[in-house]
Amino acid sequence: MLYGSDKLATCKPALIRLFERVAESWDCECREGHRERAAQDRAFAEGASKLKWPDGPHNALPSNAADMYPRPIPDQETPKGRATYYAFAGYVMGVAREMGIPIRPGFDWDGDHDLMDQTFDDLVHFELKEAR
């Protein structure tokens, strides 16, 4: 089941197609697609984003990024919760590859598959690669 479809609807069609397909097998929730200026400023101030308005992939309309959570939503601060986020992201990446949708996850910004070289983890963030 897909929760937050109203927020996902603010994203580019490729992201909508991807997460509709993901939701056929794994319940998930879109908590954020397009992000208005005030929300981007807040995310930056809180450290949830490294980019200021209008430079974030969430700032385009339709959005080039979606923040997607597996359901039930696990606690990112626990080892089990982090493992669930990584498993979900791996599933999303596999579905995206199968569908020919190039995405960048917020846990591997440089795309080198080394998850330990990141300086900013955003386990729920998925963006279209061509968006940068």
C-alpha positions as CSV (number, residue, x, y, z in Angstrom):
1,M,0.0,0.0,0.0
2,L,1.2,3.5,-0.8
3,Y,0.6,6.2,1.9
4,G,1.1,9.9,1.2
5,S,0.2,9.6,-2.5
6,D,-0.8,13.3,-2.4
7,K,2.8,14.2,-1.5
8,L,4.2,11.8,-4.1
9,A,1.9,13.4,-6.7
10,T,4.1,16.5,-6.4
11,C,7.1,14.5,-7.9
12,K,8.2,13.9,-11.4
13,P,6.3,11.1,-13.2
14,A,9.2,8.7,-13.1
15,L,9.3,8.8,-9.2
16,I,5.6,8.3,-9.1
17,R,5.8,5.3,-11.3
18,L,8.7,3.9,-9.3
19,F,7.1,4.1,-5.9
20,E,3.7,2.9,-7.2
21,R,5.5,-0.2,-8.3
22,V,7.5,-0.5,-5.1
23,A,4.2,-0.2,-3.1
24,E,2.9,-3.3,-4.9
25,S,5.3,-5.4,-2.8
26,W,6.4,-3.2,0.1
27,D,4.1,-0.8,2.0
28,C,5.7,2.7,2.0
29,E,4.9,6.3,2.7
30,C,5.9,9.5,0.9
31,R,6.5,12.1,3.6
32,E,7.8,14.8,1.2
33,G,8.0,15.5,-2.5
34,H,8.0,19.1,-3.5
35,R,9.3,21.4,-0.8
36,E,8.3,25.1,-0.7
37,R,10.8,27.8,0.3
38,A,9.8,27.9,4.0
39,A,10.1,24.1,4.3
40,Q,13.5,24.1,2.5
41,D,14.8,26.9,4.8
42,R,13.6,24.9,7.8
43,A,15.1,21.6,6.6
44,F,18.4,23.4,6.0
45,A,18.4,25.1,9.4
46,E,17.6,21.8,11.1
47,G,20.4,20.0,9.3
48,A,18.0,17.8,7.4
49,S,19.2,19.3,4.1
50,K,22.6,20.5,2.9
51,L,21.2,22.7,0.2
52,K,19.5,26.1,0.5
53,W,16.4,27.2,-1.6
54,P,16.2,26.8,-4.6
55,D,19.1,24.4,-5.0
56,G,17.6,21.3,-3.5
57,P,16.1,18.5,-5.7
58,H,12.9,18.8,-3.6
59,N,12.5,22.5,-4.7
60,A,11.5,21.9,-8.3
61,L,7.9,21.4,-9.2
62,P,7.4,18.7,-10.0
63,S,10.0,17.5,-7.5
64,N,13.1,15.6,-8.5
65,A,13.2,13.9,-5.1
66,A,10.9,12.0,-2.7
67,D,11.4,11.1,0.9
68,M,10.0,7.6,1.2
69,Y,9.6,5.5,4.4
70,P,9.1,1.8,4.7
71,R,5.9,0.9,6.6
72,P,5.6,0.3,9.5
73,I,8.0,3.2,9.9
74,P,11.1,1.9,11.9
75,D,13.3,3.9,14.2
76,Q,16.4,5.0,12.3
77,E,18.4,5.2,15.6
78,T,18.3,1.5,16.2
79,P,20.3,-1.1,14.4
80,K,17.2,-3.0,13.4
81,G,15.6,0.2,12.1
82,R,18.6,1.2,10.1
83,A,18.8,-2.3,8.6
84,T,15.1,-2.0,7.6
85,Y,15.9,1.3,5.8
86,Y,18.8,-0.2,4.0
87,A,16.8,-3.2,3.0
88,F,14.0,-1.0,1.7
89,A,16.5,1.2,-0.2
90,G,18.1,-1.8,-1.8
91,Y,14.7,-3.0,-2.9
92,V,13.9,0.5,-4.3
93,M,17.2,0.5,-6.2
94,G,16.5,-2.9,-7.7
95,V,13.0,-1.9,-8.9
96,A,14.4,1.4,-10.2
97,R,17.1,-0.4,-12.2
98,E,14.5,-2.9,-13.6
99,M,12.3,0.0,-14.7
100,G,15.3,1.9,-16.2
101,I,14.8,4.9,-13.8
102,P,18.2,6.3,-12.7
103,I,18.1,7.3,-9.0
104,R,20.5,8.4,-6.4
105,P,19.8,7.3,-2.8
106,G,20.5,9.5,0.2
107,F,22.8,6.9,1.7
108,D,25.2,6.7,-1.2
109,W,25.5,10.2,-2.7
110,D,28.6,9.5,-4.7
111,G,27.3,6.2,-6.1
112,D,30.4,4.1,-5.2
113,H,28.5,1.6,-3.1
114,D,30.7,2.4,-0.1
115,L,28.2,3.4,2.6
116,M,30.9,4.3,5.1
117,D,32.3,7.3,3.2
118,Q,29.2,9.4,3.5
119,T,29.2,12.6,5.5
120,F,25.4,13.0,5.4
121,D,23.0,10.1,5.7
122,D,19.5,10.7,4.4
123,L,18.1,7.2,4.4
124,V,14.7,8.1,3.1
125,H,15.8,10.3,0.2
126,F,15.6,9.2,-3.4
127,E,16.3,11.6,-6.3
128,L,16.4,11.3,-10.0
129,K,20.0,11.3,-11.2
130,E,19.4,13.5,-14.2
131,A,18.1,16.2,-11.7
132,R,21.6,17.4,-10.8
